[in-house]
Amino acid sequence: MSGGTAYLVAALGCLVAVAGVVVAVLALRAKRRQARKAGPTKERDPFRVADDDADALRGDPRRLRPGDIVEIRHTQYGVRGTVRFLEGGWSWTEHLLDDAHGAKVWLSVEEDPDLELVLWHEVPVTEAVPAPGPPRLDFDGRVYTSDETGQARYAASGTTGLNPTGKVRYHDYVDPTGAKLSFDSYGDNTTWEASRGELLHRAEVQVYPQSTSGSDGAPTGRAG
């Protein structure tokens, strides 16, 4: 091989190497641009993934609105009305439900931060319920301990028996088994209404959306 030919071969090899480096750099830059457009990669919360999977299979109770159907422990209820509560930065929702026989219950839906579903039954006025306030209450063979107390604003939609907006005072109690006892007083009412509550497992609640209207825009537990 002559000196001129060797020189040409070497020069060609250098050009190929430089071209390879340029291609690699351009590819790396393109990948970085795509990554910036996609935004930072976030790890998925395994508990949130489980909630999302349950919502896909059983409907999302956070989206319940008047007119929807919800099945709780194999009993179907219609959502008659919804009350959304707001206390500072904390919000929760309660739904008035009735079944085919007219029996009424309340379903509260809250995230703090995990989803909590509670089924509430109003205590008949004929039962002697102690007034809220003390740190412990004895009622119906259970000993309840004060859990939360406060005042919230609410907005109601559908049929609830409440004014469209207002305020509510509440005092919640819980016993060692998780059973709940709650007291509510709406508006300027000086009397308290009591309800028993029991936690529901996510699998015990099936949602059948019926309403197609958008959110009622009310601020975002159980009405009297």
DRENPA-3360 file (N, C-alpha, C; in nm, 2 decimals, always signed):
BEGIN
1 = MSGGTAYL = +0.09/-0.12/+0.00/+0.00/+0.00/+0.00/+0.09/+0.12/+0.00 ~ +0.06/+0.22/-0.09/+0.14/+0.34/-0.10/+0.11/+0.43/+0.02 ~ +0.20/+0.53/+0.04/+0.18/+0.62/+0.15/+0.05/+0.70/+0.13 ~ +0.02/+0.74/+0.01/-0.10/+0.82/-0.02/-0.23/+0.74/+0.01 ~ -0.22/+0.61/-0.03/-0.34/+0.53/+0.00/-0.36/+0.51/+0.15 ~ -0.25/+0.48/+0.22/-0.26/+0.46/+0.37/-0.32/+0.58/+0.44 ~ -0.27/+0.70/+0.38/-0.32/+0.82/+0.44/-0.47/+0.84/+0.42 ~ -0.52/+0.81/+0.30/-0.66/+0.82/+0.27/-0.74/+0.72/+0.36;
9 = VAALGCLV = -0.69/+0.60/+0.38/-0.76/+0.50/+0.46/-0.77/+0.55/+0.61 ~ -0.66/+0.60/+0.66/-0.66/+0.65/+0.79/-0.76/+0.77/+0.81 ~ -0.76/+0.86/+0.71/-0.85/+0.97/+0.72/-0.99/+0.93/+0.72 ~ -1.02/+0.83/+0.63/-1.16/+0.78/+0.62/-1.20/+0.72/+0.75 ~ -1.11/+0.64/+0.82/-1.14/+0.58/+0.95/-1.17/+0.69/+1.05 ~ -1.09/+0.80/+1.05/-1.12/+0.90/+1.15/-1.25/+0.97/+1.13 ~ -1.29/+0.98/+1.00/-1.42/+1.04/+0.97/-1.54/+0.95/+1.02 ~ -1.52/+0.82/+1.00/-1.62/+0.73/+1.04/-1.63/+0.73/+1.19;
17 = AVAGVVVA = -1.52/+0.74/+1.26/-1.52/+0.74/+1.41/-1.59/+0.87/+1.46 ~ -1.56/+0.98/+1.40/-1.62/+1.11/+1.44/-1.77/+1.11/+1.41 ~ -1.81/+1.05/+1.29/-1.95/+1.04/+1.26/-2.02/+0.96/+1.37 ~ -1.96/+0.85/+1.41/-2.02/+0.76/+1.51/-2.04/+0.84/+1.64 ~ -1.94/+0.92/+1.68/-1.95/+0.99/+1.81/-2.06/+1.10/+1.80 ~ -2.07/+1.16/+1.68/-2.18/+1.26/+1.66/-2.32/+1.20/+1.67 ~ -2.33/+1.08/+1.61/-2.46/+1.01/+1.61/-2.50/+0.98/+1.75 ~ -2.40/+0.93/+1.83/-2.43/+0.89/+1.97/-2.47/+1.01/+2.05;
25 = VLALRAKR = -2.40/+1.12/+2.03/-2.43/+1.24/+2.11/-2.57/+1.29/+2.08 ~ -2.60/+1.29/+1.95/-2.74/+1.34/+1.91/-2.85/+1.25/+1.97 ~ -2.82/+1.12/+1.97/-2.92/+1.02/+2.02/-2.94/+1.04/+2.17 ~ -2.82/+1.07/+2.24/-2.83/+1.10/+2.39/-2.91/+1.22/+2.41 ~ -2.89/+1.33/+2.33/-2.96/+1.45/+2.35/-3.11/+1.44/+2.33 ~ -3.14/+1.36/+2.22/-3.28/+1.33/+2.19/-3.35/+1.26/+2.31 ~ -3.28/+1.16/+2.37/-3.34/+1.09/+2.48/-3.36/+1.18/+2.60 ~ -3.27/+1.27/+2.62/-3.28/+1.36/+2.73/-3.40/+1.46/+2.71;
33 = RQARKAGP = -3.42/+1.51/+2.59/-3.53/+1.59/+2.56/-3.66/+1.52/+2.58 ~ -3.67/+1.40/+2.54/-3.79/+1.32/+2.56/-3.82/+1.30/+2.71 ~ -3.71/+1.28/+2.79/-3.73/+1.26/+2.93/-3.78/+1.39/+3.00 ~ -3.72/+1.51/+2.95/-3.77/+1.63/+3.01/-3.92/+1.66/+2.98 ~ -3.96/+1.62/+2.85/-4.10/+1.64/+2.82/-4.19/+1.55/+2.90 ~ -4.14/+1.43/+2.93/-4.23/+1.34/+3.00/-4.24/+1.38/+3.15 ~ -4.14/+1.46/+3.20/-4.14/+1.50/+3.34/-4.07/+1.39/+3.42 ~ -4.06/+1.42/+3.55/-3.99/+1.33/+3.64/-4.07/+1.20/+3.66;
41 = TKERDPFR = -4.00/+1.09/+3.67/-4.06/+0.96/+3.70/-4.10/+0.95/+3.84 ~ -4.23/+0.92/+3.87/-4.28/+0.91/+4.00/-4.31/+0.76/+4.03 ~ -4.27/+0.72/+4.15/-4.30/+0.59/+4.20/-4.45/+0.58/+4.23 ~ -4.51/+0.47/+4.20/-4.65/+0.45/+4.23/-4.67/+0.39/+4.37 ~ -4.76/+0.46/+4.44/-4.79/+0.41/+4.57/-4.87/+0.28/+4.56 ~ -4.81/+0.17/+4.62/-4.88/+0.04/+4.60/-5.02/+0.04/+4.66 ~ -5.05/+0.12/+4.77/-5.18/+0.13/+4.83/-5.28/+0.20/+4.73 ~ -5.23/+0.31/+4.67/-5.31/+0.38/+4.57/-5.34/+0.29/+4.45;
49 = VADDDADA = -5.24/+0.21/+4.41/-5.27/+0.12/+4.30/-5.38/+0.03/+4.33 ~ -5.38/-0.02/+4.46/-5.48/-0.12/+4.50/-5.62/-0.05/+4.50 ~ -5.62/+0.08/+4.55/-5.75/+0.15/+4.55/-5.80/+0.17/+4.40 ~ -5.70/+0.21/+4.31/-5.74/+0.23/+4.18/-5.80/+0.11/+4.11 ~ -5.74/-0.01/+4.14/-5.78/-0.14/+4.09/-5.92/-0.17/+4.14 ~ -5.94/-0.14/+4.27/-6.08/-0.16/+4.33/-6.18/-0.07/+4.27 ~ -6.14/+0.06/+4.24/-6.24/+0.15/+4.18/-6.28/+0.10/+4.04 ~ -6.18/+0.05/+3.97/-6.21/+0.00/+3.83/-6.30/-0.11/+3.83;
57 = LRGDPRRL = -6.30/-0.20/+3.94/-6.38/-0.32/+3.95/-6.52/-0.29/+4.01 ~ -6.52/-0.20/+4.11/-6.63/-0.18/+4.20/-6.69/-0.04/+4.19 ~ -6.64/+0.05/+4.11/-6.68/+0.19/+4.10/-6.62/+0.27/+4.21 ~ -6.62/+0.40/+4.19/-6.55/+0.49/+4.28/-6.65/+0.56/+4.38 ~ -6.65/+0.53/+4.51/-6.74/+0.59/+4.60/-6.72/+0.74/+4.62 ~ -6.60/+0.79/+4.58/-6.57/+0.93/+4.59/-6.64/+1.01/+4.49 ~ -6.70/+0.94/+4.38/-6.77/+1.01/+4.28/-6.92/+0.99/+4.29 ~ -6.97/+0.94/+4.40/-7.11/+0.92/+4.42/-7.19/+1.05/+4.41;
65 = RPGDIVEI = -7.30/+1.05/+4.35/-7.39/+1.17/+4.34/-7.54/+1.13/+4.35 ~ -7.62/+1.22/+4.38/-7.77/+1.19/+4.38/-7.81/+1.13/+4.25 ~ -7.89/+1.02/+4.26/-7.93/+0.95/+4.15/-7.85/+0.82/+4.12 ~ -7.74/+0.80/+4.18/-7.66/+0.68/+4.16/-7.71/+0.57/+4.25 ~ -7.67/+0.45/+4.22/-7.70/+0.33/+4.29/-7.58/+0.28/+4.36 ~ -7.59/+0.24/+4.49/-7.47/+0.18/+4.56/-7.52/+0.06/+4.63 ~ -7.44/-0.05/+4.62/-7.48/-0.18/+4.68/-7.38/-0.20/+4.80 ~ -7.44/-0.21/+4.92/-7.36/-0.23/+5.04/-7.40/-0.36/+5.11;
73 = RHTQYGVR = -7.31/-0.45/+5.12/-7.34/-0.59/+5.18/-7.46/-0.65/+5.12 ~ -7.47/-0.65/+4.98/-7.57/-0.71/+4.90/-7.71/-0.65/+4.91 ~ -7.71/-0.53/+4.96/-7.84/-0.45/+4.96/-7.82/-0.33/+4.87 ~ -7.91/-0.30/+4.78/-7.90/-0.19/+4.69/-7.97/-0.07/+4.75 ~ -7.90/+0.05/+4.74/-7.96/+0.17/+4.78/-7.95/+0.28/+4.67 ~ -8.05/+0.37/+4.67/-8.04/+0.48/+4.58/-7.98/+0.60/+4.66 ~ -7.90/+0.68/+4.59/-7.85/+0.80/+4.66/-7.95/+0.91/+4.64 ~ -8.01/+0.94/+4.75/-8.12/+1.05/+4.75/-8.05/+1.19/+4.76;
81 = GTVRFLEG = -7.95/+1.20/+4.84/-7.89/+1.34/+4.86/-7.75/+1.32/+4.90 ~ -7.67/+1.43/+4.88/-7.53/+1.43/+4.91/-7.50/+1.56/+4.99 ~ -7.42/+1.55/+5.10/-7.37/+1.66/+5.18/-7.22/+1.66/+5.17 ~ -7.17/+1.78/+5.13/-7.02/+1.79/+5.13/-6.98/+1.89/+5.24 ~ -6.88/+1.85/+5.32/-6.84/+1.92/+5.44/-6.70/+1.98/+5.42 ~ -6.67/+2.09/+5.47/-6.54/+2.16/+5.47/-6.51/+2.22/+5.60 ~ -6.39/+2.18/+5.66/-6.35/+2.23/+5.78/-6.20/+2.26/+5.77 ~ -6.16/+2.39/+5.75/-6.03/+2.42/+5.72/-5.98/+2.36/+5.59;
89 = GWSWTEHL = -5.87/+2.28/+5.59/-5.83/+2.21/+5.47/-5.88/+2.07/+5.47 ~ -5.97/+2.03/+5.55/-6.02/+1.89/+5.56/-6.16/+1.89/+5.50 ~ -6.19/+1.79/+5.42/-6.32/+1.77/+5.36/-6.36/+1.63/+5.36 ~ -6.49/+1.61/+5.36/-6.55/+1.47/+5.35/-6.69/+1.48/+5.30 ~ -6.75/+1.37/+5.26/-6.88/+1.37/+5.19/-6.97/+1.26/+5.26 ~ -7.09/+1.29/+5.27/-7.19/+1.20/+5.32/-7.31/+1.19/+5.23 ~ -7.36/+1.07/+5.21/-7.47/+1.05/+5.12/-7.59/+0.98/+5.19 ~ -7.71/+1.04/+5.17/-7.83/+0.98/+5.22/-7.88/+0.87/+5.13;
97 = LDDAHGAK = -7.89/+0.75/+5.18/-7.93/+0.64/+5.09/-8.06/+0.58/+5.14 ~ -8.14/+0.52/+5.05/-8.26/+0.45/+5.09/-8.27/+0.32/+5.00 ~ -8.33/+0.22/+5.06/-8.34/+0.09/+4.99/-8.49/+0.08/+4.93 ~ -8.52/-0.04/+4.88/-8.65/-0.06/+4.81/-8.76/-0.05/+4.91 ~ -8.73/-0.07/+5.04/-8.84/-0.07/+5.14/-8.84/+0.07/+5.22 ~ -8.76/+0.16/+5.17/-8.76/+0.30/+5.23/-8.67/+0.31/+5.35 ~ -8.60/+0.21/+5.39/-8.51/+0.22/+5.50/-8.39/+0.32/+5.46 ~ -8.36/+0.41/+5.55/-8.26/+0.51/+5.53/-8.13/+0.49/+5.61;
105 = VWLSVEED = -8.02/+0.51/+5.54/-7.89/+0.51/+5.61/-7.81/+0.62/+5.55 ~ -7.69/+0.64/+5.61/-7.59/+0.74/+5.56/-7.46/+0.67/+5.53 ~ -7.40/+0.71/+5.42/-7.27/+0.66/+5.39/-7.17/+0.77/+5.38 ~ -7.07/+0.77/+5.47/-6.97/+0.87/+5.47/-6.84/+0.82/+5.39 ~ -6.78/+0.92/+5.32/-6.67/+0.89/+5.23/-6.56/+0.99/+5.27 ~ -6.45/+0.94/+5.31/-6.34/+1.03/+5.36/-6.21/+0.97/+5.32 ~ -6.11/+1.06/+5.29/-5.97/+1.02/+5.26/-5.88/+1.10/+5.36 ~ -5.81/+1.02/+5.45/-5.74/+1.09/+5.55/-5.61/+1.00/+5.60;
113 = PDLELVLW = -5.52/+0.97/+5.51/-5.52/+0.99/+5.37/-5.59/+0.87/+5.30 ~ -5.60/+0.75/+5.37/-5.66/+0.64/+5.31/-5.81/+0.65/+5.30 ~ -5.87/+0.58/+5.20/-6.02/+0.59/+5.19/-6.08/+0.52/+5.30 ~ -6.18/+0.59/+5.37/-6.26/+0.53/+5.48/-6.40/+0.54/+5.45 ~ -6.47/+0.43/+5.45/-6.62/+0.43/+5.43/-6.69/+0.38/+5.56 ~ -6.79/+0.46/+5.60/-6.86/+0.43/+5.72/-7.01/+0.43/+5.69 ~ -7.08/+0.32/+5.74/-7.22/+0.32/+5.72/-7.29/+0.36/+5.86 ~ -7.38/+0.46/+5.85/-7.44/+0.52/+5.97/-7.58/+0.49/+5.98;
121 = HEVPVTEA = -7.63/+0.46/+6.10/-7.77/+0.44/+6.13/-7.81/+0.54/+6.23 ~ -7.91/+0.61/+6.21/-7.96/+0.71/+6.31/-8.01/+0.64/+6.43 ~ -7.98/+0.69/+6.55/-8.03/+0.63/+6.68/-8.17/+0.69/+6.70 ~ -8.27/+0.60/+6.71/-8.41/+0.65/+6.74/-8.41/+0.75/+6.86 ~ -8.50/+0.85/+6.85/-8.51/+0.94/+6.96/-8.56/+0.88/+7.08 ~ -8.62/+0.76/+7.07/-8.68/+0.69/+7.19/-8.57/+0.63/+7.27 ~ -8.45/+0.62/+7.22/-8.34/+0.56/+7.30/-8.27/+0.67/+7.38 ~ -8.24/+0.64/+7.50/-8.18/+0.74/+7.59/-8.03/+0.75/+7.56;
129 = VPAPGPPR = -7.99/+0.85/+7.49/-7.85/+0.86/+7.45/-7.79/+0.98/+7.54 ~ -7.67/+0.95/+7.60/-7.61/+1.06/+7.68/-7.56/+1.17/+7.59 ~ -7.56/+1.30/+7.64/-7.51/+1.41/+7.56/-7.36/+1.40/+7.54 ~ -7.32/+1.45/+7.42/-7.17/+1.45/+7.40/-7.10/+1.55/+7.48 ~ -6.97/+1.53/+7.49/-6.89/+1.63/+7.57/-6.78/+1.56/+7.65 ~ -6.83/+1.46/+7.74/-6.73/+1.39/+7.82/-6.63/+1.31/+7.74 ~ -6.51/+1.28/+7.79/-6.41/+1.21/+7.72/-6.45/+1.06/+7.70 ~ -6.55/+1.01/+7.78/-6.59/+0.87/+7.77/-6.75/+0.87/+7.78;
137 = LDFDGRVY = -6.81/+0.79/+7.70/-6.96/+0.77/+7.71/-6.99/+0.62/+7.72 ~ -7.08/+0.59/+7.80/-7.14/+0.45/+7.81/-7.27/+0.45/+7.74 ~ -7.29/+0.37/+7.64/-7.41/+0.36/+7.57/-7.43/+0.23/+7.50 ~ -7.55/+0.17/+7.53/-7.59/+0.04/+7.46/-7.48/-0.07/+7.49 ~ -7.43/-0.08/+7.61/-7.33/-0.18/+7.64/-7.19/-0.16/+7.59 ~ -7.16/-0.04/+7.53/-7.03/-0.01/+7.48/-6.97/+0.11/+7.56 ~ -6.84/+0.12/+7.56/-6.78/+0.23/+7.62/-6.70/+0.30/+7.51 ~ -6.75/+0.42/+7.48/-6.69/+0.50/+7.37/-6.60/+0.61/+7.42;
145 = TSDETGQA = -6.49/+0.64/+7.35/-6.39/+0.74/+7.38/-6.40/+0.85/+7.28 ~ -6.39/+0.98/+7.32/-6.40/+1.09/+7.23/-6.29/+1.08/+7.13 ~ -6.32/+1.10/+7.00/-6.22/+1.09/+6.89/-6.20/+1.22/+6.82 ~ -6.31/+1.29/+6.78/-6.29/+1.42/+6.71/-6.41/+1.51/+6.75 ~ -6.39/+1.64/+6.75/-6.50/+1.73/+6.77/-6.46/+1.86/+6.69 ~ -6.56/+1.93/+6.64/-6.54/+2.05/+6.57/-6.66/+2.11/+6.50 ~ -6.64/+2.20/+6.41/-6.75/+2.26/+6.34/-6.71/+2.28/+6.19 ~ -6.80/+2.25/+6.11/-6.77/+2.25/+5.96/-6.88/+2.33/+5.89;
153 = RYAASGTT = -6.85/+2.37/+5.77/-6.95/+2.42/+5.68/-6.99/+2.31/+5.58 ~ -7.12/+2.32/+5.53/-7.16/+2.22/+5.44/-7.24/+2.28/+5.32 ~ -7.25/+2.20/+5.22/-7.34/+2.23/+5.11/-7.41/+2.10/+5.07 ~ -7.54/+2.11/+5.05/-7.62/+1.99/+5.03/-7.68/+1.99/+4.89 ~ -7.69/+1.88/+4.83/-7.76/+1.86/+4.70/-7.85/+1.74/+4.70 ~ -7.95/+1.74/+4.61/-8.05/+1.63/+4.62/-8.14/+1.65/+4.74 ~ -8.19/+1.54/+4.79/-8.29/+1.54/+4.90/-8.21/+1.50/+5.03 ~ -8.20/+1.59/+5.12/-8.13/+1.56/+5.25/-8.21/+1.61/+5.37;
161 = GLNPTGKV = -8.31/+1.70/+5.35/-8.38/+1.76/+5.46/-8.30/+1.87/+5.52 ~ -8.20/+1.92/+5.46/-8.12/+2.03/+5.51/-8.13/+2.15/+5.42 ~ -8.10/+2.27/+5.47/-8.08/+2.39/+5.39/-7.97/+2.36/+5.29 ~ -7.97/+2.43/+5.18/-7.87/+2.41/+5.08/-7.73/+2.43/+5.13 ~ -7.71/+2.53/+5.22/-7.58/+2.55/+5.28/-7.60/+2.58/+5.43 ~ -7.49/+2.57/+5.51/-7.50/+2.60/+5.65/-7.38/+2.55/+5.72 ~ -7.40/+2.54/+5.85/-7.29/+2.49/+5.94/-7.34/+2.38/+6.03 ~ -7.24/+2.30/+6.08/-7.28/+2.18/+6.16/-7.17/+2.17/+6.27;
169 = RYHDYVDP = -7.21/+2.14/+6.39/-7.12/+2.10/+6.50/-7.13/+1.95/+6.51 ~ -7.01/+1.89/+6.54/-7.01/+1.74/+6.55/-6.92/+1.70/+6.67 ~ -6.95/+1.58/+6.72/-6.86/+1.52/+6.82/-6.87/+1.37/+6.79 ~ -6.75/+1.31/+6.76/-6.74/+1.17/+6.73/-6.67/+1.09/+6.84 ~ -6.73/+0.97/+6.86/-6.67/+0.88/+6.96/-6.64/+0.75/+6.89 ~ -6.55/+0.67/+6.95/-6.52/+0.54/+6.89/-6.49/+0.44/+7.01 ~ -6.53/+0.31/+6.99/-6.50/+0.22/+7.10/-6.38/+0.13/+7.05 ~ -6.33/+0.04/+7.14/-6.20/-0.03/+7.11/-6.22/-0.12/+6.99;
177 = TGAKLSFD = -6.34/-0.16/+6.95/-6.36/-0.25/+6.84/-6.37/-0.17/+6.71 ~ -6.37/-0.04/+6.71/-6.39/+0.05/+6.59/-6.53/+0.09/+6.57 ~ -6.62/+0.05/+6.65/-6.76/+0.10/+6.64/-6.76/+0.25/+6.67 ~ -6.85/+0.32/+6.60/-6.85/+0.47/+6.61/-6.99/+0.51/+6.66 ~ -6.98/+0.63/+6.73/-7.10/+0.70/+6.78/-7.08/+0.84/+6.75 ~ -7.17/+0.91/+6.68/-7.15/+1.04/+6.64/-7.27/+1.13/+6.67 ~ -7.24/+1.25/+6.70/-7.35/+1.35/+6.74/-7.33/+1.47/+6.64 ~ -7.45/+1.52/+6.59/-7.45/+1.63/+6.50/-7.55/+1.73/+6.54;
185 = SYGDNTTW = -7.52/+1.86/+6.52/-7.62/+1.96/+6.55/-7.60/+2.07/+6.44 ~ -7.71/+2.09/+6.36/-7.71/+2.17/+6.24/-7.76/+2.31/+6.27 ~ -7.70/+2.41/+6.20/-7.75/+2.55/+6.21/-7.74/+2.60/+6.35 ~ -7.85/+2.66/+6.39/-7.86/+2.72/+6.53/-7.93/+2.62/+6.63 ~ -7.95/+2.50/+6.58/-8.01/+2.40/+6.66/-7.93/+2.37/+6.79 ~ -7.99/+2.36/+6.90/-7.92/+2.34/+7.03/-7.92/+2.19/+7.07 ~ -8.00/+2.11/+7.00/-8.01/+1.97/+7.03/-7.91/+1.89/+6.94 ~ -7.88/+1.77/+6.99/-7.79/+1.68/+6.92/-7.87/+1.56/+6.86;
193 = EASRGELL = -7.83/+1.51/+6.74/-7.88/+1.39/+6.69/-7.77/+1.29/+6.68 ~ -7.80/+1.16/+6.73/-7.69/+1.06/+6.74/-7.71/+0.96/+6.63 ~ -7.59/+0.90/+6.59/-7.59/+0.79/+6.49/-7.48/+0.69/+6.53 ~ -7.51/+0.57/+6.50/-7.41/+0.46/+6.52/-7.34/+0.44/+6.38 ~ -7.21/+0.41/+6.38/-7.14/+0.39/+6.26/-7.06/+0.27/+6.26 ~ -7.04/+0.20/+6.15/-6.96/+0.09/+6.14/-6.87/+0.10/+6.01 ~ -6.74/+0.07/+6.02/-6.65/+0.07/+5.91/-6.69/-0.03/+5.81 ~ -6.68/+0.01/+5.68/-6.70/-0.09/+5.57/-6.57/-0.12/+5.51;
201 = HRAEVQVY = -6.56/-0.25/+5.46/-6.44/-0.29/+5.38/-6.47/-0.24/+5.24 ~ -6.37/-0.20/+5.17/-6.39/-0.16/+5.03/-6.46/-0.26/+4.94 ~ -6.44/-0.39/+4.97/-6.51/-0.49/+4.89/-6.65/-0.50/+4.92 ~ -6.70/-0.44/+5.03/-6.84/-0.45/+5.06/-6.93/-0.34/+4.99 ~ -6.86/-0.25/+4.91/-6.93/-0.14/+4.85/-6.91/-0.15/+4.70 ~ -7.03/-0.15/+4.63/-7.03/-0.16/+4.48/-7.11/-0.04/+4.43 ~ -7.05/+0.04/+4.34/-7.11/+0.16/+4.29/-7.16/+0.14/+4.15 ~ -7.28/+0.19/+4.12/-7.34/+0.18/+3.99/-7.38/+0.33/+3.95;
209 = PQSTSGSD = -7.29/+0.40/+3.88/-7.32/+0.54/+3.85/-7.44/+0.54/+3.75 ~ -7.53/+0.64/+3.78/-7.65/+0.66/+3.70/-7.66/+0.80/+3.65 ~ -7.61/+0.89/+3.74/-7.62/+1.04/+3.70/-7.51/+1.07/+3.60 ~ -7.54/+1.16/+3.51/-7.45/+1.21/+3.41/-7.41/+1.35/+3.42 ~ -7.47/+1.42/+3.51/-7.44/+1.57/+3.53/-7.31/+1.58/+3.59 ~ -7.25/+1.70/+3.58/-7.12/+1.73/+3.64/-7.13/+1.75/+3.78 ~ -7.02/+1.78/+3.85/-7.01/+1.81/+3.99/-7.10/+1.92/+4.02 ~ -7.16/+1.92/+4.14/-7.25/+2.03/+4.18/-7.17/+2.15/+4.23;
217 = GAPTGRAG = -7.04/+2.14/+4.24/-6.96/+2.25/+4.28/-6.96/+2.29/+4.42 ~ -7.03/+2.20/+4.51/-7.03/+2.23/+4.65/-6.90/+2.21/+4.72 ~ -6.87/+2.28/+4.83/-6.75/+2.25/+4.90/-6.74/+2.11/+4.96 ~ -6.62/+2.07/+4.96/-6.60/+1.94/+5.02/-6.51/+1.97/+5.14 ~ -6.91/+1.33/+5.96/-6.98/+1.34/+5.86/-7.12/+1.29/+5.84 ~ -7.25/+1.35/+5.86/-7.38/+1.29/+5.84/-7.48/+1.39/+5.89 ~ -7.57/+1.40/+5.81/-7.67/+1.51/+5.83/-7.79/+1.46/+5.91 ~ -7.85/+1.56/+5.98/-7.96/+1.52/+6.06/-8.09/+1.53/+5.98;
% end
